[in-house]
Each structure stands twice: as structure tokens, then as C-alpha cells.
Amino acid sequence: MATKTYLQALNDALRLEMQRDENVLIFGEDVGQFGGCFGVTQGLFSEFGEERVRDTPITESVIVGAAAGAAACGLRPVAELMFVDFIGVSFDQLFNQAAKMHYMFGGKIKVPMVLRMPQGAGIGAAAQHSQSLESWFMHVPGLKVVIPSSPADAKGLLLASIRDDNPVVFLEHKLLYGVSGEVPEGDYTIEIGKADIKREGTDVTIVATSKMVYSALAAAEQLEKDGISVEVVDPRTLLPLDMDTILDSVKKTHALVVAHEAVGFAGPGAEIAAQVAEQAFDYLDAPVTRVAAPFCPVPFSPGLEQAYIPAEDDIIKAVKGLR
């Protein structure tokens, strides 16, 4: 396997699928000659041309609406919004149209579209460009929500998402684009809705998403020095959510910490904690603990932003608080 960055893995997936399927097209703001705000679509315009890699106006409602319409008509669009924060102006197109067409037409229409969106704090982009909003999409029947943490997962899950016949919200943390890892060459997919155990352990389960997976793994290394064996589970997709893997881990370790960068109140950790309490309460030796962002906008000040983002030390404190 080659070593690639998260960004390169995404680019590789897009190129492979566009070569394989002529119905795949890409559009969004600056995705053409410029190569995307973060460089994910770099080189695709010159290879596939403006018919399949199209720049759009700065109108997110048009981007998402056009993706839904193109998908309903038989194409497989991969649309990009520069930041997940901009999804608000296209809620109707995503939540009321793309997510519901298949249901409302009795299964006669498929909507095979992917909506790629960078999210997350850490680059000093302030309150309107730094949010983690995955829980918004988890609440909508008809969508799938994918949130990979590693380059290999990013490639395999993006290929699977493009081939899926349902609308997929594909969330990429901005600080992961430069992360490197081994990535299988060529065509391969990862099942949507299947979690991955990133580290095995026996004393406590940490369910972590996106960039927080790396904080959880670093915390696990430190906790190992104190004699605490940590199992780290990465759901990889939040809708559908692989509760079987999470429950099996909790039944083994008897303790659970959920870590994510989204705001803690009504965040994805709340759903995971609730389902564990409903289905594995008798296995828990301590209450489920959540490590998440505080209920406030993301600060612009670098010092305040770092205080806002959940960190390795917060996870260590949460784990030790269970004992």
C-alpha cells in the first residue's frame, strides 16, 4: 500500500470513479481549474473537462438542488460546499427534496448524490466557518452520514458513497487533509454503516469520530502507562450507525466514553449514549461520559479556539473519572 494524505486519498477516489463511470460528475465553488478550496479536486478539471467538473455560482441552494435533480435523472453527482456551515441556505433542497424523493415516489426514483463538506475547528476560521454539524444530518431519514478519520477510510468510503443509490453527506475535517497513512491502491470500497476498531482494549471503550479518533488513540497510549487498557471504536458512518460493534465493545469493557468535536448538547454522542443505556445498561459499571465541545460558537481567538476544541487531556480525565 502507498502512503498518501487524506486529501490525496479523496482525490484518488474521485479520479478512479470518474474513470470507471461516465455518469459521475463534480460541481461546486472553485472545484474546476482552481482544484477546490482545500485542493481535493486538483487535476480533475484538466483530465475530465468542464462538462464533468463544473464551477458554480456562490449559491449553495443551487449546488445542492442541482445535485438532487441530476441524481434523480440518472447521474451520480458529487457536489462540494466549501464549508459545512453554508448548508443552512440549502436545507430545503437536501432535507425536503433529496432525502425524501425515494420515499415520496414509492421507490421509483433513486437519488445517488454525494455532498462533500469540510467541517471542524482549528484553523482560526471563526464561528461561521468552523462548526461540526453532523448531528443535524443524523436526524433526517433518507440521508446517509459518513465521517471518515483516516486516508484509507476516506478513499474506501467515498467510493462506496458515490456508488450508493441514496444521498450521502460526506464530512471531512479540515485538519485531516494533511494526515498521512497507508492507502490501498486501486479500486476498493468500505461498507457504509460498519464501524472500525482502531485499537483493542479491555477496560474502557472510547467511541470517537473524525479528528477525535487521533486524540482518543493518543489518550489510550498515555492511559496504557497507568495500566488502563482502552478500546477505540471509530463509527466511520453515523447514519446508519453500527451500534452492534459499539455494544459488543461496551459489553467487553463495561465502560464508555464518547468523544466528538461537535457541541455536546444533542450531539452524536447523545444518541450513542442513549442507545447504550437502552440496550446495554446492565453491562455498565459507570455512567456513560461524553467529551465534546461546549455549547457556544467557535471562538476566533487562537487561545480560546484551542480551549474550545476537545483534547487528549479531556479524554484522559473522562476515562479516569469512570474508575
C-alpha angles and dihedrals in degrees: 000000000000124000110242138163122250088252093051091048091055091047090049091052093050093049094048094049094046089052091048100044123033090198091070114098135168129217139164142104113323094346092129125066091349090057099227133301091280097027099255095131095043113146096009096101093056091047101043104022135226094297090069103025107048134178115220136200118268090270115116093186089060093046094053095038092050090049091052092048094046091048092049088053095054106272126116106226124188106202124190130206113194092228132011088230089075093062090093094081091055102044093118094052092050105032102033101030115025095034096047107035096089092050097042093049093049094250095304093118127056122200106202099176132136121208110199116198132172114221142165140077133266106089099080094253094139132221101319097048105035110059129125105217105168094126090063090065096040089067095062120087110220098041131095118212120207123184112171123189105191133054092243092050091046093056098042094045095046091053090048091047094053090051093047116103093221132075109270125199105209113196122197123186110228093223092056096063092088097043113115131212144144112290125187114243122240130004120350136138136205119217114256108235097030119117124213128222102224094183130011122226143154110215107054138003121226115194106197134172136208114332091358089071088074092048089050092050091049090049090050090055091053094044090052087065088059092051096259115132112210129197114205117204121189111196090199088192125046097191110065091028119205098225092161092069092044093048093047089053093048091049087056099044101028092215136079138197119179117203127189138143095233118099110283097229108089090347126144090272090064091060093046092048092048094051092047090050090050098045107027107024094128091057095056119100092185138018117280110262126208127209109195146131119291121257098265139088117281107268122234095213108097093224094048092044091056090048089051096052114081110244144196092266091055090056093047090051091049093050094048089048090063094062 
